Amino acid sequence: MSSPVTAATDPESAPLRPTPVVTEIELFSVAGHDGALRKVNSSFARLLGVEPDDLDGRSMLELVHPDDLPDVVVALSALEAGAPEVLVENRFLLRDSSAVHLQWIARPLGDTGLWWGAGRDTTRFHRLLAERTDLRARLDLALGQATAGMWEMHLGTGVLSWEPQALEVLGVPTGPVDADALAALAQDADAAGVVLALQQLAGSGAAEASLRVGDDGAVRHLSLRGKVLERDRRGKPLRAVGLVVDVTAEKAMEEQLLRMVMSDSLTGVQNRRAFDQTLRSEWRRCTRALEPLSVIMIDIDDFKRFNDTFGHLVGDEALCAVARAVTGSLRRAGDVLARFGGEEFALVLPGIATEGATAVAESLLEAVRAVTVRQAAGWQLSVSVGTASWVPGHAATKAVQLLAEADQALYAAKHAGKDRAVSYAG
């Protein structure tokens, strides 16, 4: 459980621009420093399984899980003391005594003594974390079961032998094998690591390697660990033992958690954190390899007016529809689309220079113009687009500079009348 904190900045992981709050639940409450709810929207009420009117005037502290009350009280006290913003994650109790996790941010409403809060449901994320912990515990107890088995290696001959469970995990025929034969079972990218790990037994006395076996249709992830068990009088290692464990399920869980952490919960595309990491890594790779790199910024035109006209739920549908349209307009697997924040999206295009970025921008403009939102009949969706490209000799020396150039081009497109693309001209 995280304590309330104001926004912090880490030089290595900080976003390249200030990150707006991205939520599954729009503005969910207006309340006072005493915690009494003045206004609650339907999304938050549905999350708690009640009607919005049932929450008006009720203290939010009555809904908070008892174990999380200290964090919430500290947050409310910070707001009362003048903090410009607090960020909290806590559980809210439902009528059936179960709980949902909510991560929310709160800011004061001027000098009214009130504050507004907006947040997102993180229950599924916490459930996956709990499942991963349970899986780890079960894997630790897997010795002797089909998911784990023991092996033994005579270091003088380099020959390994396996108990039946290990044979089942590895999927190899019975009989001893040497390190090269074991490595041959692994995918090519992992083979050298397996051989090196077993060679290290003679030096460090321990070995650890990860390997994948099987084809693309049925890949299994294995963990190989061992240590020297017997030495001669001079300390020369003679025999080592260890485990081979099938960690495929754990890897799948980790990948699922990573997708949740790195994707936008509403639109399904990558989120701001993933975008920042992708841009930084592609910047380093492209500048080393002297390959071009382009960034495209996309902003839905008149989105505030759209929300005011049709409501936030229809606005969410529009965001998802635009994300699908832009994704569908891309033709390369390496192009990365992310929700940058609010109604703004961003694209990273490795290996693409100015002309190619302009072509991509024109393609996505057409794709968005074709979008229709059933609940917003008669509204023509459009976007404004800004592009910027780095090529060898370009003045930009950091990824943040390229992003700023694309942002300037985006604002130029807005000022030029919207529904158009502008390339940064320097």
C-alpha positions, 0 to 999 in steps of 0.5 A: 500500500503506497502512502500519499505522495506528491508527484516525484521526479526520477532523472532516469525514469521521468516522463519526457513531458508532464503526464496527465492523469489517465483513468478508467473512471473519470472525475469520480468525486468532489469532497471536502477535507472531512471526507464527505462526498458532495458529488459522485459520478456513476462510474464510481458508484457502479464500482462500489455497487450502489447508486450515486445518490446513496453516496452523496453526503456520505463520508468516504472514510466509511467506504475505505478498508480499515487497514488503509484508513491511515493512508487516506487520512494522511492524504486528506490532511495533506490536502487540508494543509495546502498540498497541490496534489496527492496520490493514493492507492487503497481498497474500498469495501463493497456491500458483500465485504469484498474489496476493490483496489483504486488508485486515485489522485486528488487536487484542491478546488481553489479556496472552496475547501473542496477537492476533486478526485479521479482514479482507476480500478487496479483490482485486476492488477493486484489479483494477478500479483497475488496469483503470481505470488501463489504460483511462486510458492507452488513452484518452490514446492515442485521438487519431485513433481512433473514441473521439476526434477533433479540432475547430476553431473560428473565434472571429470567427464562432463556427463549429466544424468537425470531423474525421471521427472527431469527427463519429463521436464526437458522432454528428452529420451532417457540416458546421460547427456553432455553439456553440448547435447543439453544445449542442443535442446535449447533454442539457438539464442539460449544454447551458449548460455547453457554451456557457459553456466555448466562450465562455471561449475568448475570455477565458481561452484554454481551454475544458473541458466534460463533456456527455452525448448520446443518450437514456436507453437509450444515453447516452454521456459526452463530454469537450470540451477546447480552447485558443486556437491563433492570435491577431492582433497585438493578442492577440485570439484568432482560432482554437481547436482541441481534442478531443472524447473519448468517456469512456463506458467510463471513466465506467462504470468510475468508477461501478462503483468508486464502488458498490464503495466505497459498498456493503456487500460482503456484503448489497449495500446501502449501507455506513456511509460512504455512510450518513453522507454521505447523512444529512449531505446530506439533513439539510442539504437538509431543514433548508434546505427545512423538510422533515421527515427521519426516521432508523430504526435496526434491530438483529437480535435475539439475533444473537450467539446465532444465530451461536453456534448455526448458525455465521457463514456461516449468520449471513451468510445471515441478514444478507442475508435481512434486508437483502432483506426491509427493502429490499422493504418500502420503497416510495419510491426516495429511502429509503436503507438501509445496513448500519450495522455488524455486525447493525445497519442504518439507514434515512434517510427524507427528507420523512417525519415521525414518523407515516410513520416509524412506518408504515415501521417496522411494515412492516419488522417484518412483513417480517423476521418472514416471513424464513426461513433454510433452514439455521436451521429453526425460528428466528424472526428478528426485529428491534428498531427505533428511529425519530426524526424531525426537523420544523421546530422540533425541538430537534436541530441536527445530524444526529448528534443525530437519529441518537443519538435513533434509537439511544436509541429502538432500545435502548428497543425492546430493553429493552421485549422486542425484536421491536418499534418504539419512537419517540423521545419526547424 
